[in-house]
Amino acid sequence: MLSTICQRLRELGHERAYLHTSAARIATIQLYLQFGFAPVARNAEEEAAWKGILGGVSPVAPPAATAPDPLAGTK
């Protein structure tokens, strides 16, 4: 379903997609990461939380212009 949604967004001319989720949804976060989405930490507290989730890897800092584009593979 996520693939279909991203494909439709691409067809509509969108170049980026953003998701919001809870840090407690580890399986969902893993799916989003596998699909090419990247976390964006807006402050030090969020960065610390994401480091815990990602096993010490720092999340992307805003702006997310360098984040992978999950829509890139849906052309």
Beta strands, then each sheet from edge to edge (+ up, - down):
end
